[in-house]
Amino acid sequence: MKKISLFTLLLLGTFSTMFSQENDTIPKNNYLRVYLDGASDSENYIKVKLWYIDYVRDQKLSQVQIIINSQPTASGGAKYSVRFIGHEKFENKNDTLQYVAKVENSNRENRDELTNVITMGLMPYLASNGQQKYMAFDYTDKTKLVEQSIDKYKNWVYTASLNTFLSGDKVSEILSGDGSFSAARITDKWKTRLTAGINYGSNSYETTKYSFAGKTVIKNLKGLVVKSINDHWSWGLEPAFYASTYSNVKAQFSFASGIEYDVFPYSQSVNDLFTFKYRLQPLHNSYIEKTVFDKTSEFLLNQIVDITYTHITGWGNISSTLTGSDYINHTKAYRLDLVNQANFRVAKGLFFNVTANASLINNQLSLSSQSLTPEQIILHQRESLSNYSYSLQVGIRYTFGSIFNNIVNPRYEGGVNIDNEIITSGETAD
């Protein structure tokens, strides 16, 4: 099966399609019959541009079935895979073309590029159908090679995010905000990322009898290095720093190593990812106050298992992750998390995201031995004993940087990165 990237297509030249004014015309019932699958909001545009084709309502009626899939790239754009499957006299005449849409593309530009790729893929079928004599091509952009050779970001991509957060449990509810900034460089063989984040909550509670105010501060610094082993396996390292006034953690240093297996080959992850990941995470905690276990600091050995399913569509992606963890040197301390996420592409690097979490908790080793004051409980300033939590997060994300990084590397992205005792009160999971 032949695969051609958009870059190669551009080298061949951008083209326009015209019908000649010859006296002989092709009979209407001899036009190529095509069934479009996955064109979504571009379907009508394609039909207008490629008007010399008969579009059928059922793939069984078609001579060529076109299946269009897309997947996010490392630079925030999208990689399209367009499959051509022949039927009837074109049986076993199949092909696949690929191209990458840049993150700053407008909807019109994406539709034009997709239409051009479809036209290129239909050329062999149109030629066999006797329609090639009505087609003409020309080369329109001789500066494209020069433009694409210049990348001031050197394949690095930077992401800034801002989120609002609503969470609750048996004792209270809280609204807070968080922000983060990350730098990443991704290739087929390696993935490197550094992320810094801070969460600041300023809250108040007031009734006729009580009036309280308080705040929480949570800091994160995380690294990620992933090595591709083969088309199903990956190996990764995750150093991290964490501090939280809420969880009674003055400083936590951790270094996790792990292995991931994807049921689907990574190279074919256009639509779906189904991964299993195991990580071993040694960590050292220093506490703000002495814990209920009479500790001011301690070493812990955490093991984490993630099961993640992700479905990728043209408008973004949805995923669900089940994560279990326990401390090997505290066998009765464990935690289960279920995380559901949806990311929607709005325009030009701007994304809208929704995340819903539900957790079963039995690993609160950092709980302070000091009795909580009423305001700390009501305002959710400090972590209290609880066997469950839930949260709903809604936010936006903006990505900028290298626009020429066309690498698709979905390794090691699923799962909840549990590098703290409890994820509540504005603390988010990656």
Salt bridges, closest charged atoms under 4 A:
ASP24 OD2 - LYS133 NZ 2.88
ASP41 OD2 - ARG111 NH2 3.80
GLU43 OE2 - LYS47 NZ 3.02
ASP54 OD1 - LYS28 NZ 2.93
GLU88 OE1 - ARG33 NH2 2.81
GLU104 OE2 - LYS102 NZ 3.84
ASP112 OD2 - ARG108 NE 3.39
ASP169 OD2 - HIS380 NE2 3.47
GLU238 OE1 - ARG279 NH1 3.36
ASP272 OD1 - HIS311 ND1 3.11
GLU289 OE1 - ARG382 NH2 3.23
ASP294 OD1 - LYS290 NZ 3.39
GLU298 OE1 - HIS330 NE2 3.73
ASP306 OD2 - ARG279 NH2 2.64
ASP337 OD1 - ARG335 NE 2.78
GLU413 OE2 - LYS191 NZ 2.72
GLU413 OE2 - ARG193 NH2 3.13
ASP419 OD2 - LYS222 NZ 3.92
ASP430 OD2 - LYS222 NZ 2.81
